[in-house]
Amino acid sequence: MASAGASCIAATCSSSSWTSSSYSSSERAVLNTSQVRSFCKSQFKFSALSAASILSSSCSFLRFDELSNSIRKPRQKKAQTSSRIVVAMAADKMTVLVTGAGGRTGQIAYKKLEKRADEFTVRGLVRSEESKAKVGGDSLYVGDITKPETLKAAFSGIDTLIILTSAVPRMKPGFDPSKGGRPEFYYEDGQYPEQVDWLGQKAQIDLAKEVGVKQIVLVGSMGGTNEDHPLNSLGNGKILIWKRKAEKYLSEAGIPYTIIRAGGLLDKEGGIRELLLGKDDALLSTDTKSLPRADVAEVCIQALLNEEAKNKAFDLASKPEGEGTPTTDFKAFFSQCNTTF
Ligand SMILES: NC(=O)c1ccc[n+]([C@@H]2O[C@H](COP(=O)([O-])OP(=O)(O)OC[C@H]3O[C@@H](n4cnc5c(N)ncnc54)[C@H](OP(=O)(O)O)[C@@H]3O)[C@@H](O)[C@H]2O)c1
């Protein structure tokens, strides 16, 4: 009946009318979300949603057999707990879609969420079968954000969205560093920043709105306040200008959002640095303007878990490893931000 390994969260409830449970006390199992939902509906005559709303107060963990025993002996239990009775139930898990899940940060975010299966049901969107095989996971969808019709299956039924797609500049062949000079870059046809970072992100925001997504986290880039930023001349793609246009669109879309403008990304260990939150590219004129991709991925996930991150836009960087105190309190971290764009 109940699947072992699924999580069960207990909430305190002051209901006094208990009926006997149809579950046997010998079943040592933990309830999953839908089982808890139907259990609450049948036993306590209140909806899973209203039950979920009481989860925020005085929670503890409880095995199903303990719950069952408490239901079978209501009087005895009531006397013991003086009108407070503990109800085991699970909060609904959030279904999150990570787009750009084949990318360097996207892959980290996808895998982090996969490991937190008690809180999240994760899906990933990758551009090709090749990326799908490279990432390897049970819930990967193939789609191209410049072709919105390819995205519907991935977006259907999601609660939240993390956008980690970005146009990818390619180096023109023939560059020889030993001869000096600078490499030249180009974007593939149809995959210029205008198509990917503006129209592709816009298509995702529109589709998310259509399916009733509750929050969108968009990773952009620092540097957008300067139209002459060197990244804009890369492949003549004006990448930061198009990214900023998508950020603006999201901030006005009417869906709770978090815009994270990352500094230079490092393939280094996450979770061991003090993160820095800034605005208007001020961090770019300091020595601390980069951070590990793993930290960006974690901030995306934390943004889904903390109300303080909603309807905010900020720059993100980190102190060098070994300096400062690693950031762990994300509620406090997001509370520093007072900018909506
Ligand atoms: N690199 C930096 O230093 C830096 C600095 C600041 C901010 N950022 C931002 O941080 C984010 C993550 O950066 P990253 O370097 O980790 O990313 P990345 O490795 O370049 O990944 C970008 C992902 O977007 C996907 N993508 C591109 N076009 C697509 C399309 N048309 N349809 C579907 N997917 C598409 C790519 O798919 P494929 O795998 O198929 O190519 C790739 O997986 C990006 O938004 C980036 O702009 C980066």
The ligand as a MOL file (V3000), in Angstrom:
LIG
                    3D

  0  0  0     0  0            999 V3000
M  V30 BEGIN CTAB
M  V30 COUNTS 48 52 0 0 0
M  V30 BEGIN ATOM
M  V30 1 N 30.1010 31.4820 -18.6330 0
M  V30 2 C 30.1630 32.4750 -17.7770 0
M  V30 3 O 31.2230 32.8450 -17.2390 0
M  V30 4 C 28.8940 33.1860 -17.3870 0
M  V30 5 C 28.9900 34.3870 -16.6910 0
M  V30 6 C 27.8130 34.9780 -16.2370 0
M  V30 7 C 26.5940 34.4130 -16.5050 0
M  V30 8 N 26.5290 33.2720 -17.2370 0 CHG=1
M  V30 9 C 25.2060 32.6930 -17.4670 0
M  V30 10 O 25.0210 31.5920 -16.6110 0
M  V30 11 C 24.1890 30.6280 -17.2350 0
M  V30 12 C 24.8790 29.2810 -17.2050 0
M  V30 13 O 26.1060 29.3640 -17.8750 0
M  V30 14 P 26.9280 28.0660 -18.3040 0
M  V30 15 O 28.2380 28.5470 -18.8040 0
M  V30 16 O 26.8990 27.0540 -17.2320 0 CHG=-1
M  V30 17 O 26.0070 27.5540 -19.5020 0
M  V30 18 P 26.3890 26.6590 -20.7460 0
M  V30 19 O 27.2780 25.5490 -20.2990 0
M  V30 20 O 26.8540 27.5210 -21.8790 0
M  V30 21 O 24.9620 26.0440 -21.0930 0
M  V30 22 C 24.0050 26.7000 -21.8400 0
M  V30 23 C 22.9730 25.6530 -22.1890 0
M  V30 24 O 21.9380 26.2290 -22.9720 0
M  V30 25 C 21.5400 25.2660 -23.9210 0
M  V30 26 N 20.9310 25.8650 -25.0870 0
M  V30 27 C 21.4540 26.8050 -25.9100 0
M  V30 28 N 20.6120 27.0770 -26.9070 0
M  V30 29 C 19.5340 26.2830 -26.6980 0
M  V30 30 C 18.3330 26.0860 -27.4210 0
M  V30 31 N 18.0680 26.7640 -28.5380 0
M  V30 32 N 17.4280 25.2080 -26.9430 0
M  V30 33 C 17.6830 24.5010 -25.8070 0
M  V30 34 N 18.8160 24.6310 -25.0960 0
M  V30 35 C 19.7270 25.5130 -25.5460 0
M  V30 36 C 22.8200 24.5830 -24.3410 0
M  V30 37 O 22.5140 23.3620 -24.9220 0
M  V30 38 P 23.6630 22.4400 -25.5590 0
M  V30 39 O 24.2290 21.6980 -24.3750 0
M  V30 40 O 22.9330 21.5740 -26.5130 0
M  V30 41 O 24.6420 23.3670 -26.2140 0
M  V30 42 C 23.5400 24.4960 -23.0200 0
M  V30 43 O 23.2380 23.2900 -22.3880 0
M  V30 44 C 23.9160 31.1480 -18.6310 0
M  V30 45 O 22.6930 31.8190 -18.6370 0
M  V30 46 C 25.0370 32.1310 -18.8670 0
M  V30 47 O 24.6970 33.1430 -19.7660 0
M  V30 48 C 27.6490 32.6460 -17.6640 0
M  V30 END ATOM
M  V30 BEGIN BOND
M  V30 1 1 1 2
M  V30 2 2 2 3
M  V30 3 1 2 4
M  V30 4 1 4 5
M  V30 5 2 4 48
M  V30 6 2 5 6
M  V30 7 1 6 7
M  V30 8 2 7 8
M  V30 9 1 8 9
M  V30 10 1 8 48
M  V30 11 1 9 10
M  V30 12 1 9 46
M  V30 13 1 10 11
M  V30 14 1 11 12
M  V30 15 1 11 44
M  V30 16 1 12 13
M  V30 17 1 13 14
M  V30 18 2 14 15
M  V30 19 1 14 16
M  V30 20 1 14 17
M  V30 21 1 17 18
M  V30 22 2 18 19
M  V30 23 1 18 20
M  V30 24 1 18 21
M  V30 25 1 21 22
M  V30 26 1 22 23
M  V30 27 1 23 24
M  V30 28 1 23 42
M  V30 29 1 24 25
M  V30 30 1 25 26
M  V30 31 1 25 36
M  V30 32 1 26 27
M  V30 33 1 26 35
M  V30 34 2 27 28
M  V30 35 1 28 29
M  V30 36 1 29 30
M  V30 37 2 29 35
M  V30 38 1 30 31
M  V30 39 2 30 32
M  V30 40 1 32 33
M  V30 41 2 33 34
M  V30 42 1 34 35
M  V30 43 1 36 37
M  V30 44 1 36 42
M  V30 45 1 37 38
M  V30 46 2 38 39
M  V30 47 1 38 40
M  V30 48 1 38 41
M  V30 49 1 42 43
M  V30 50 1 44 45
M  V30 51 1 44 46
M  V30 52 1 46 47
M  V30 END BOND
M  V30 END CTAB
M  END
